[in-house]
Amino acid sequence: MWADSREALAPLALSDADRVLDVGCGTGELTRVLADECPGEVVGVDADPDLLAVAGEHVPVVAGDATRLPFPDDAFDLVTCQALLINLPDPSAAVREFARVSRNRVAAVEPDNGAVSVESTVDAESRLEGRARDAYLDGVPTDVSLGGAGTREAFDEAGLDGVETRRYDHERTVAPPYSEPALADAKRKASGAGLADDRATMLDGDLSPEAFDALRSEWRAMGRDVVEQMRAGDYRRREVVPFFVTVGEV
Protein backbone atom coordinates (compact mmCIF):
# COMPACT_ATOMS: atom_id res chain seq x y z
CA MET A 1 0.00 0.00 0.00
CA TRP A 2 2.83 2.42 0.78
CA ALA A 3 4.95 1.52 -2.26
CA ASP A 4 4.11 4.71 -4.17
CA SER A 5 4.29 7.30 -1.39
CA ARG A 6 4.79 7.48 2.35
CA GLU A 7 4.08 11.20 2.62
CA ALA A 8 0.85 10.61 4.55
CA LEU A 9 2.88 9.01 7.35
CA ALA A 10 4.79 12.24 8.03
CA PRO A 11 2.59 13.22 11.04
CA LEU A 12 3.74 10.04 12.83
CA ALA A 13 7.18 11.72 13.24
CA LEU A 14 8.88 8.33 12.87
CA SER A 15 12.35 9.86 12.66
CA ASP A 16 12.03 10.94 16.32
CA ALA A 17 10.73 7.63 17.70
CA ASP A 18 12.94 5.23 19.67
CA ARG A 19 10.24 2.57 20.15
CA VAL A 20 7.17 2.02 17.97
CA LEU A 21 4.35 -0.50 18.40
CA ASP A 22 2.18 -1.66 15.49
CA VAL A 23 -1.03 -3.13 16.93
CA GLY A 24 -2.93 -5.72 14.92
CA CYS A 25 0.11 -5.96 12.69
CA GLY A 26 -1.09 -9.03 10.78
CA THR A 27 1.64 -10.18 8.40
CA GLY A 28 3.57 -6.97 9.07
CA GLU A 29 2.83 -4.90 5.96
CA LEU A 30 2.79 -1.58 7.83
CA THR A 31 5.31 -2.82 10.40
CA ARG A 32 7.97 -3.20 7.74
CA VAL A 33 7.29 0.32 6.45
CA LEU A 34 7.62 1.68 9.99
CA ALA A 35 10.90 -0.20 10.43
CA ASP A 36 12.21 1.34 7.19
CA GLU A 37 11.29 4.86 8.28
CA CYS A 38 12.12 4.66 11.99
CA PRO A 39 15.68 4.61 13.40
CA GLY A 40 14.51 2.93 16.61
CA GLU A 41 12.91 -0.40 17.45
CA VAL A 42 9.60 -1.39 15.86
CA VAL A 43 7.51 -4.16 17.45
CA GLY A 44 4.42 -5.84 16.02
CA VAL A 45 1.60 -7.30 18.11
CA ASP A 46 -1.30 -9.46 16.92
CA ALA A 47 -3.65 -12.09 18.30
CA ASP A 48 -3.24 -14.45 15.33
CA PRO A 49 -0.16 -16.70 15.66
CA ASP A 50 -0.12 -17.61 11.96
CA LEU A 51 0.02 -13.95 10.90
CA LEU A 52 2.62 -13.21 13.57
CA ALA A 53 4.85 -15.96 12.20
CA VAL A 54 5.01 -14.11 8.87
CA ALA A 55 5.58 -10.69 10.46
CA GLY A 56 8.20 -12.18 12.76
CA GLU A 57 10.44 -12.89 9.78
CA HIS A 58 11.04 -9.15 9.50
CA VAL A 59 10.48 -7.50 12.92
CA PRO A 60 10.19 -8.47 16.61
CA VAL A 61 6.63 -9.60 17.40
CA VAL A 62 4.55 -10.30 20.50
CA ALA A 63 1.20 -12.09 20.81
CA GLY A 64 -1.49 -9.91 22.34
CA ASP A 65 -4.96 -8.40 22.18
CA ALA A 66 -5.49 -4.79 21.08
CA THR A 67 -7.59 -3.99 24.16
CA ARG A 68 -5.22 -5.72 26.62
CA LEU A 69 -1.73 -4.99 25.37
CA PRO A 70 1.01 -6.98 27.16
CA PHE A 71 3.17 -3.93 27.86
CA PRO A 72 3.62 -1.54 30.80
CA ASP A 73 2.51 2.08 30.78
CA ASP A 74 4.54 4.51 28.62
CA ALA A 75 6.51 1.71 26.95
CA PHE A 76 6.57 3.26 23.45
CA ASP A 77 7.01 6.65 21.80
CA LEU A 78 4.36 5.82 19.20
CA VAL A 79 1.56 3.26 19.09
CA THR A 80 -0.18 2.83 15.76
CA CYS A 81 -2.37 0.50 13.70
CA GLN A 82 -3.65 0.06 10.16
CA ALA A 83 -7.18 -1.13 9.29
CA LEU A 84 -7.65 -2.46 12.82
CA LEU A 85 -10.23 -0.17 14.42
CA ILE A 86 -12.74 -0.91 11.65
CA ASN A 87 -12.78 -4.54 12.86
CA LEU A 88 -13.34 -3.79 16.55
CA PRO A 89 -16.74 -3.40 18.25
CA ASP A 90 -15.36 -0.66 20.52
CA PRO A 91 -12.58 1.32 18.76
CA SER A 92 -12.34 3.80 21.64
CA ALA A 93 -11.40 1.03 24.08
CA ALA A 94 -8.47 0.06 21.87
CA VAL A 95 -7.33 3.68 21.45
CA ARG A 96 -7.40 4.14 25.24
CA GLU A 97 -5.15 1.11 25.54
CA PHE A 98 -2.86 2.55 22.87
CA ALA A 99 -2.63 5.76 24.91
CA ARG A 100 -1.79 3.81 28.07
CA VAL A 101 1.31 2.20 26.59
CA SER A 102 2.41 5.31 24.65
CA ARG A 103 4.31 8.21 26.18
CA ASN A 104 4.04 10.52 23.16
CA ARG A 105 1.78 9.77 20.21
CA VAL A 106 -1.01 7.48 19.02
CA ALA A 107 -1.85 7.03 15.34
CA ALA A 108 -4.29 5.03 13.23
CA VAL A 109 -4.54 4.43 9.48
CA GLU A 110 -8.17 3.53 8.80
CA PRO A 111 -10.14 3.24 5.54
CA ASP A 112 -13.60 4.45 4.67
CA ASN A 113 -14.84 1.36 2.87
CA GLY A 114 -18.14 3.05 2.17
CA ALA A 115 -16.42 5.63 -0.05
CA VAL A 116 -14.53 3.25 -2.35
CA SER A 117 -14.81 4.21 -6.03
CA VAL A 118 -14.41 1.90 -9.02
CA GLU A 119 -14.00 2.76 -12.70
CA SER A 120 -14.03 -0.07 -15.24
CA THR A 121 -14.22 -0.71 -18.95
CA VAL A 122 -16.94 -3.26 -18.12
CA ASP A 123 -20.04 -1.07 -17.81
CA ALA A 124 -21.76 -3.10 -15.08
CA GLU A 125 -18.75 -3.56 -12.80
CA SER A 126 -18.85 -0.27 -10.91
CA ARG A 127 -22.61 -0.49 -10.35
CA LEU A 128 -22.57 -4.11 -9.19
CA GLU A 129 -19.58 -3.60 -6.93
CA GLY A 130 -21.41 -0.69 -5.34
CA ARG A 131 -24.48 -2.83 -4.69
CA ALA A 132 -22.41 -5.68 -3.29
CA ARG A 133 -20.39 -3.30 -1.11
CA ASP A 134 -23.50 -1.67 0.33
CA ALA A 135 -25.03 -5.07 1.13
CA TYR A 136 -21.80 -6.24 2.76
CA LEU A 137 -21.39 -3.07 4.85
CA ASP A 138 -24.98 -3.40 6.01
CA GLY A 139 -24.26 -6.88 7.37
CA VAL A 140 -20.91 -6.22 9.06
CA PRO A 141 -21.25 -5.78 12.85
CA THR A 142 -18.44 -3.20 13.08
CA ASP A 143 -17.98 0.21 11.45
CA VAL A 144 -15.86 -0.66 8.41
CA SER A 145 -16.45 2.83 7.01
CA LEU A 146 -14.86 4.39 10.09
CA GLY A 147 -12.47 6.55 8.07
CA GLY A 148 -11.31 9.85 9.50
CA ALA A 149 -14.42 11.09 11.30
CA GLY A 150 -15.00 7.89 13.26
CA THR A 151 -11.33 7.58 14.14
CA ARG A 152 -11.22 11.19 15.39
CA GLU A 153 -14.24 10.44 17.56
CA ALA A 154 -12.45 7.43 19.07
CA PHE A 155 -9.34 9.55 19.68
CA ASP A 156 -11.41 12.27 21.35
CA GLU A 157 -13.17 9.73 23.57
CA ALA A 158 -9.76 8.36 24.58
CA GLY A 159 -8.69 11.84 25.71
CA LEU A 160 -5.97 12.45 23.12
CA ASP A 161 -4.95 16.03 22.35
CA GLY A 162 -4.13 17.89 19.14
CA VAL A 163 -5.83 15.29 16.95
CA GLU A 164 -5.08 15.71 13.23
CA THR A 165 -6.21 13.69 10.22
CA ARG A 166 -4.65 13.38 6.77
CA ARG A 167 -6.29 11.61 3.83
CA TYR A 168 -4.36 9.13 1.69
CA ASP A 169 -5.99 7.61 -1.41
CA HIS A 170 -4.74 4.11 -2.15
CA GLU A 171 -5.15 3.44 -5.88
CA ARG A 172 -5.20 -0.04 -7.37
CA THR A 173 -5.21 -0.45 -11.13
CA VAL A 174 -5.58 -3.40 -13.49
CA ALA A 175 -4.23 -3.04 -17.03
CA PRO A 176 -2.29 -5.10 -19.56
CA PRO A 177 -0.11 -7.04 -19.11
CA TYR A 178 -2.37 -8.61 -16.48
CA SER A 179 -0.80 -10.03 -13.34
CA GLU A 180 -1.57 -13.53 -12.09
CA PRO A 181 -3.60 -12.14 -9.14
CA ALA A 182 -5.66 -10.00 -11.56
CA LEU A 183 -6.38 -13.01 -13.76
CA ALA A 184 -7.35 -15.10 -10.74
CA ASP A 185 -9.65 -12.33 -9.50
CA ALA A 186 -11.39 -12.19 -12.88
CA LYS A 187 -12.03 -15.95 -12.78
CA ARG A 188 -13.51 -15.63 -9.29
CA LYS A 189 -15.86 -12.94 -10.55
CA ALA A 190 -16.98 -15.11 -13.44
CA SER A 191 -17.68 -18.02 -11.09
CA GLY A 192 -19.26 -15.85 -8.40
CA ALA A 193 -16.90 -17.37 -5.82
CA GLY A 194 -15.90 -14.06 -4.26
CA LEU A 195 -19.49 -13.00 -3.76
CA ALA A 196 -20.36 -16.43 -2.36
CA ASP A 197 -17.67 -15.99 0.31
CA ASP A 198 -19.52 -12.89 1.56
CA ARG A 199 -23.03 -14.37 1.37
CA ALA A 200 -23.48 -14.90 5.12
CA THR A 201 -22.43 -11.34 5.92
CA MET A 202 -24.70 -9.89 3.24
CA LEU A 203 -27.69 -11.87 4.49
CA ASP A 204 -27.07 -10.53 8.00
CA GLY A 205 -28.13 -7.17 6.61
CA ASP A 206 -31.32 -6.36 4.69
CA LEU A 207 -30.49 -8.44 1.62
CA SER A 208 -32.82 -11.41 1.09
CA PRO A 209 -31.59 -14.79 -0.24
CA GLU A 210 -33.53 -14.17 -3.44
CA ALA A 211 -31.93 -10.75 -3.90
CA PHE A 212 -28.51 -12.25 -3.26
CA ASP A 213 -29.07 -14.92 -5.92
CA ALA A 214 -30.15 -12.26 -8.42
CA LEU A 215 -27.10 -10.14 -7.60
CA ARG A 216 -24.79 -13.12 -7.96
CA SER A 217 -26.28 -13.97 -11.36
CA GLU A 218 -25.57 -10.43 -12.59
CA TRP A 219 -22.14 -10.56 -10.93
CA ARG A 220 -21.17 -13.73 -12.81
CA ALA A 221 -22.28 -12.22 -16.12
CA MET A 222 -20.16 -9.16 -15.35
CA GLY A 223 -17.23 -11.43 -14.52
CA ARG A 224 -17.54 -13.19 -17.87
CA ASP A 225 -17.35 -9.79 -19.57
CA VAL A 226 -14.20 -9.02 -17.58
CA VAL A 227 -12.58 -12.29 -18.69
CA GLU A 228 -13.58 -11.64 -22.32
CA GLN A 229 -12.08 -8.15 -22.28
CA MET A 230 -8.90 -9.50 -20.70
CA ARG A 231 -8.53 -12.04 -23.50
CA ALA A 232 -8.74 -9.16 -25.97
CA GLY A 233 -6.34 -7.04 -23.89
CA ASP A 234 -8.96 -4.31 -23.50
CA TYR A 235 -9.81 -4.51 -19.81
CA ARG A 236 -8.96 -1.60 -17.50
CA ARG A 237 -9.97 -1.10 -13.88
CA ARG A 238 -9.18 1.61 -11.33
CA GLU A 239 -10.18 1.39 -7.68
CA VAL A 240 -9.55 4.10 -5.10
CA VAL A 241 -9.77 3.32 -1.39
CA PRO A 242 -9.61 6.40 0.87
CA PHE A 243 -7.51 5.93 4.00
CA PHE A 244 -7.22 8.45 6.83
CA VAL A 245 -4.09 8.86 8.93
CA THR A 246 -5.11 10.19 12.34
CA VAL A 247 -2.56 11.24 14.97
CA GLY A 248 -3.05 12.47 18.53
CA GLU A 249 -0.83 13.38 21.47
CA VAL A 250 -0.97 11.55 24.79
PEGI-V166919 format. One line per field, one symbol per residue. ss: DSSP state (H for helix, E for strand, L for the rest). A space follows every 10 residues. Layout:
ss: ???
This chain:
ss: LLLLLLHHHH HHLHHHLLEE EEELLLLLHH HHHHHHHLLL EEEEEELLHH HHHHHLLLLE EEELELLELL LLLLLEEEEE EELLHHHLLL HHHHHHHHHH HEEEEEEEEE ELHHHLEEEE LLHHHHHHHH HHHHHHHHHL LLLLLLHHHH HHHHHHHLLL EEEEEEEEEE EEEELLLLLH HHHHHHHHHH HLHHHHHLHH HHHLLLLLHH HHHHHHHHHH HHHHHHHHHH HHLLLLEEEE EEEEEEEEEL
